[in-house]
Amino acid sequence: MVEHWESPVESFINCYKTERLTLKGVLFLIETLPEETTNGRLIMIPELHSKVNIKLKNEYAKAVDFLFSLRKSSTDFANTGNILRCWHNWRRFDTFSSNGEICRLFLEDCLTIIKHPNMRGHGLDDEIYEVAINCMIDVLQECAYLSSRDTAGGINSYEDYDDVQYSKRRYADLQHIQKACFEACIGDLLQHLSASFASSDVFLYSNLSRVYANLLDSLHFSLSDSNDAQLLKLIHAIIHFIELPYCLIYAQSGIENVINPFDPSYNRAAAREAVFDRTSSSEFDEESASIAQKAVFVLCDILSRHNTAVESIKSICNEILDIFLLISITPPIQPLVEYELYIRDSLEIFHELARIIPGGTMYEHIHAHTIGHAKFQSSPIFLESALRILGPIIEKIDIKRNIHLLDSIHTIVNILEGHCSLPCIRFLGDIRRVFLLDGTEILLERVLRVLHRSLQSSSEDDRYEAVQSISSLCYYIKLEKLQNRETVLHMLVGCMEIMRDNESLLSILLEGIALASCDLATDDIQHVIAKVSMPWIEAIEGNTLSTPQVRILVDRMTSLVRNLSNRPGIAIISGRILPLLLELLKRHHEDADSVECICRCIKHCARCMNMQFAGHIPLLVATISQVAGQKMFGTYLYLVEWLHGIFYTTPKGSKVFNGHTVTPENLESISTLYHLLTRSTLEILKLSQMADVEDMIEDFYGLQAQFILHTKFAYEETELADQIVSISATCMAIRKPQCVFSFWESLLKRGKEVKTLENIALKYLGAAAASAFRILASGCPKSTEHYIEDFTISIVDRFGRDCLPFLEQALDQLPPAIISDSKKKNSLLESLLGSRTKSTVHHIHKLSSQLAMRNRF
């Protein structure tokens, strides 16, 4: 171990000096030492881990001195790069107190390499160049951190920056490199960015964009009308990275001199004219899109810190708008998927633009240069380009303050009646907020007509986007306010008919219809549901459908009803749909999928019927009791849980729902059903392998966790409660054990009030704790670790030091590699019993995971 090795670095250096190691070998060993001893794969207790870190900090000075001696004799980029790569692995141990000059020299070497990308292939390889980039980014991120703490009004204690004066000196040392990097970014590097355009050097652009983004983030500036021109030059360079992926498409198409964004003579209007008539281009480079994302993120941060009164900010926003005028012009490439994603990701900056530039002004500017442009009117492709920007702008603006834009939107919809493409379809969904305004009924009809036609497209993507757009519209249209309600409803039902063979898209449309109808009067909403669902009800009542066909129709009814919560008095639900569902439960009680979809629909009918559903509880309970007695499914457990949750989970067990008292007979019915389902499930669990009934275990203990807290059902029969608790420890080993641990937390919580439950809990708590830590020792998933943390905290909170025997039983499940002697066991016990319960469980899990990984190999 490193802690017992007097000086690993010195040993490596001596081996090199006595020629037992080559230069390449000694650099490799020094480079990997900090990585291999702190990568988390070694099983070490925190105290030992701390000792290793201290040891490595002491070794840092020796490593740096040796690397510096090599650097003095280095004559080429390759050797210097290998030295820098080695130093980069040690840099987190840097203190700058004794090695400041050496570190600055290394950082200057990094900057020298970064400033000479043209030497790649001439003694400088891409890996070394990237190492230099990473070193520089580390420095810039440290500058950002230190300066943000300083500007926040003082530096608080944190890690190695606990001394305020030392931290300020450190920042002052780094500012020299930060300034040199700034000068390079607005000078030499811009020339390299321009020169690399013709060769489409995405590697260089990707790495330098990281430098530009981190440099800008480290400056913490505030723009004003008298801003430094150099700072604006840096910001404009970042802006060019947004359009770079688009421009690279045309880098080999004969217009590279016009479309190069880093060329000093670059003119965006000229570039736009140049791409209008292009019929050939390169493929869209997916990697280049990440360059634009970084630039968008940085610019969003800049814009968010400034208000609308700063002229330079307005100028930046206008330049970004002009970029979208260029990049929205559809390039001659196929497929367009990656390009569309690039546009959509770049449009994330619009929420900041809309804050600074009035929405109406932004829309009119884009409209004038797109729809108002002669070439856009003459070509469907250019029309689509315009819609890519106009739609997101309409989404962002306050339409009620820009009613004058309605005429323009009417004009666009007129044009779209002869088109059917993805950008057109998405645009019609983007304008959904327009229908919050009065007097838009005719516009809505025309929009639905275009979307109706799009649903008949042969393209699956077109149909999907059309359904999504219709669904978006339904969130904003309210049928009760429309004078042409019947016409709109007829059109929506027509759309549904077209999608009758695509259940997933049909479900989306049905939910949309329900949302649009939810505020209608009871008689009107009854009419909507009847118009949509009567064919399904009559088909099911005919009893000629197969089981899969029945499931499809029941799922459709669920999609329609689930958005109609708290709407009692709808006769078709209480008089036709609910009785039909109970009958279906009897017919298809052998099929698990059918039982699940029927119970789901019953639940949503109950939410819709509100208090009116209470009258149907006896029949529902009788039906489930009958079918569950023939074949038990976990779905019934879930059903009785939400049934109780809907009507009875009020303070002090009061049987009140929305101000109405529920009869004791209903409560007794639920109690009877609970006991029946609990006994049936326990019998199944006793006779089954846990892996075969995991879903049932989840439903069962999910039900018990709720009922223990909120009812007396769960402990009225002591013998039954004892069986529920006794089997729970073995159920913890399922893949998703949250429900079982939640059950135990509920049990311990309720045990404070009910002595019977506490006695049962104490009887099996040792076995449960042992089972939990046995799972922990296996290197379980992170989520399971969190459940065990909460479970252990519940035990300690409830019993204090009296839980010592249970925790000892739990720790006995850990392997000797983690607890090798009684001293370590006692140390862990005290940590669990003290204030560090959570962190101790986490540490045990970390060690167990490391051990499990090592054993796999």
Buried (B, 14 or more C-beta within 10 A) or exposed (E): EBEEBEEBBBEBBEBBEEEEBEEEEBBBBBBEBBEEBBEEEBBBEEEBBEBBBEBBBEBBBBBBBBBBEBBEEBEEBEBBBBBBBBBBBBBBBBBBEEBBEBBBBBBEBBBBBBBBBEBBEEEBBEEBBBBBBBBBBBBBEBBBBBBEBBEEEEBEEEEBBEEBEBBBBBBEBBBEBBEBBBBBBBEBBBEBBBBBBEEBBBBBBBBBBBBBBBBBBBBEBEBEEEBEEEBBEBBBBBBBBBBBBBBBBBBBBEBBEBBBBBBEEBEBEEBBEBBEEBEEBBEBBBEBBBBBBBBBBBBBEBBEEBEEEBEBBBBBBBBBBBBBBBBBBBBEBEEBEBBBEBBEBBBEBBBBBBBBBBBBEBBBBBBEBBBEBEBBEEBBBBBBBBBBBBBBBBBBBEBEEBEEBBEBBBEBBEBBEEBBBBBBBBBBBBBBBBBEEEEBBEBBBBBBBBBBBBBEBEBEEBBBBBBBBBBBBBBBBBBEEBEBBEBBBEBBBEBBEBBEEBBEBBBBBBBBBBBBBBEBEEEBBBBBBBBBBEEBBEBBEEEEBEBEEBBBBBBBBBBBBBBBEEBBBBEBBBEBBBEBBBBBBEBBBEBBEBBBBBBBBBBBBBBBBBBBBBEBBBEBBBBBBEBBEEEBBBBBBBBBBBBBEBBBBEEEEEBBBEEEEBEEEBBEBBBBBBBBBBBBBBEBBEEEEBEEBBBBBBBBBBBBBBBBBBBEBBBEBEEBBBBBBBBBBBBBBBEBBBBBBBBBBBBBBBBEEBEEBBEBBBEBBBBBBBBBBBBBBBBBBEEBBBBBBBBBBBBBEBBEEEBBEBBBBBBEBBBEBBBEEEEBBEBBBEBBBEEEBBEBBBBBBBBBBBBBEEEEE
